[in-house]
């Protein structure tokens, strides 16, 4: 049994393999499956975007498909940047500049609470669609800290780790990651509902 992941991100593939291999799945990227499509994520939520990507790949194969969408949600900004996290302040803007823009926008607010959110979508060869979510909570700090991670990690202070994601080791971050939580929730649904 194959799961085709609608991503080329090796880190994501590794995480999906680790969680889903006990069910007997081989996990490969869409490129390894013979097609590499770039889908416009025009949904209004993480869940919609994950489903858009999964459905596009599912149309091209007769395998299980998995996809995800994630981002940073800041309470004082009404959940922004949210689904636009990667495109915030411009798609090609480097993350240090995105962070600077975020801190500027957040400066007038006392409440700096935020969370990273992931939605995962799973489609079976029969067309059954399942989604699951995962989140990790914390707040935005005023000065970036740490050298690890990527994206908004240097300014996201985790309530559970008591440090920024950029100060955490990969193992620490993965132990509470929003994507990991969403994938484990999805695994439970797939296993318990006998979808394999």
C-alpha positions in Angstrom: 0.0 0.0 0.0 1.3 3.4 -0.9 0.6 6.9 0.5 1.5 9.6 -2.0 2.3 12.8 -0.1 1.4 16.0 -1.9 4.7 17.5 -1.0 8.4 17.4 -1.8 9.5 18.4 1.7 11.8 15.6 3.0 11.2 16.5 6.6 7.4 16.0 6.2 7.9 12.7 4.4 10.1 11.4 7.2 7.4 12.4 9.8 4.6 10.8 7.8 6.7 7.6 7.3 7.4 7.4 11.0 3.7 7.7 12.0 2.1 5.6 9.2 4.6 2.8 8.5 3.1 0.7 11.4 -0.1 0.4 9.2 2.0 -1.1 6.4 2.2 2.0 4.2 5.1 2.9 1.9 5.2 6.7 1.7 6.5 8.5 -1.4 6.3 12.0 -2.7 4.1 13.0 -5.7 7.3 13.5 -7.7 8.4 9.9 -6.9 5.0 8.8 -8.0 5.6 10.3 -11.5 3.9 13.7 -11.3 4.8 17.0 -9.8 2.0 19.4 -9.7 1.8 22.8 -8.2 -1.7 23.5 -6.9 -3.1 26.9 -6.2 -4.1 27.0 -2.5 -7.1 29.3 -2.7 -9.0 27.9 0.3 -10.2 30.0 3.2 -8.8 27.7 5.9 -5.9 25.3 6.5 -8.4 22.4 6.1 -9.6 23.6 2.7 -6.1 24.1 1.4 -5.0 20.6 2.6 -8.0 19.1 0.8 -7.4 21.1 -2.4 -3.9 19.7 -2.6 -4.9 16.1 -1.7 -7.8 16.1 -4.2 -5.6 17.3 -7.0 -3.1 14.5 -6.4 -5.9 11.9 -5.8 -7.3 12.6 -9.3 -4.0 11.4 -10.8 -3.6 8.1 -9.0 -5.3 5.2 -7.4 -3.4 5.3 -4.1 -3.9 6.8 -0.7 -3.0 10.5 -0.6 -2.0 12.8 2.2 -1.5 16.5 2.3 -1.2 19.3 4.9 -1.4 23.0 5.3 -0.1 25.0 8.3 0.8 28.4 9.5 1.2 30.8 12.4 -2.0 32.3 13.9 -1.6 35.4 16.1 -4.7 36.2 18.3 -4.3 40.0 18.4 -4.2 40.0 14.6 -7.4 38.1 14.2 -5.5 34.8 13.4 -3.2 36.3 10.8 -0.9 35.6 9.1 -2.7 32.2 9.2 -3.1 30.5 5.8 -1.0 33.4 4.4 2.0 32.7 6.6 4.3 31.8 3.7 3.0 34.7 1.7 2.9 37.3 4.5 4.7 40.5 3.5 5.1 39.0 0.0 5.8 35.4 -1.1 9.4 36.1 -2.0 10.2 38.1 1.1 12.9 36.4 3.3 11.7 35.2 6.7 13.8 37.8 8.7 11.8 40.5 6.9 8.5 38.7 7.4 9.3 38.5 11.1 10.2 42.2 11.2 6.9 43.0 9.6 5.0 40.8 12.0 6.7 42.4 15.1 5.9 45.9 13.7 2.2 45.0 13.2 2.0 43.4 16.7 3.8 46.2 18.5 0.7 48.1 19.6 -0.8 45.0 21.3 -0.2 43.7 24.7 -1.6 40.3 23.9 1.1 38.4 22.0 -0.5 34.9 22.2 -0.2 32.8 19.1 -0.3 29.2 17.9 1.0 27.1 15.0 -1.8 25.2 13.4 -1.7 22.2 10.9 -4.6 20.5 9.1 -3.9 17.2 7.3 -6.1 15.7 4.7 -6.2 12.0 3.7 -8.0 10.5 0.8 -8.5 6.8 0.2 -8.5 5.1 -3.2 -12.3 4.8 -2.8 -12.5 8.6 -2.4 -13.2 8.7 1.4 -11.9 12.0 2.8 -10.6 12.5 6.3 -9.1 15.5 8.0 -7.4 16.1 11.4 -5.9 19.1 13.1 -3.0 19.8 15.4 -1.9 22.9 17.2 0.9 24.1 19.5 0.5 27.2 21.7 2.7 30.0 22.8 3.3 33.7 22.2 5.4 36.0 20.0 8.5 37.5 21.6 9.8 40.9 20.6 13.4 39.8 19.8 14.2 36.7 17.7 16.1 34.0 19.6 17.8 30.8 18.5 19.5 29.5 15.4 17.5 26.3 14.7 14.3 25.8 12.8 12.9 28.0 10.1 10.2 30.5 9.3 8.7 32.2 12.4 10.5 29.8 14.8 12.9 32.5 16.3 9.9 34.6 17.6 7.5 31.8 18.6 8.0 31.0 22.3 6.5 27.6 23.1 4.4 27.3 26.4 5.4 23.7 26.6 9.1 23.9 25.9 9.7 27.2 27.6 11.9 28.4 24.8 11.5 29.5 21.2 11.2 26.9 18.5 14.5 28.2 17.1 16.2 27.5 20.5 14.8 24.0 20.6 16.5 20.9 19.2 14.7 19.2 16.3 13.8 16.3 18.7 12.2 18.8 21.2 10.3 20.6 18.5 9.1 17.4 16.8 7.9 16.0 20.2 5.2 18.7 20.3 4.9 19.8 16.7 1.5 20.8 15.3 2.1 18.6 12.2 3.0 15.6 14.4 -0.1 16.1 16.4 -2.3 16.4 13.4 -0.7 13.3 11.8 -1.1 11.2 15.0 -4.8 12.3 15.2 -5.2 11.2 11.6 -3.5 7.9 12.2 -5.9 7.1 15.0 -8.9 7.8 12.7 -7.5 5.8 9.9 -6.7 2.9 12.2 -9.9 2.9 14.2 -12.2 3.3 11.3 -10.5 0.4 9.4 -9.8 2.5 6.3 -6.8 0.3 5.3 
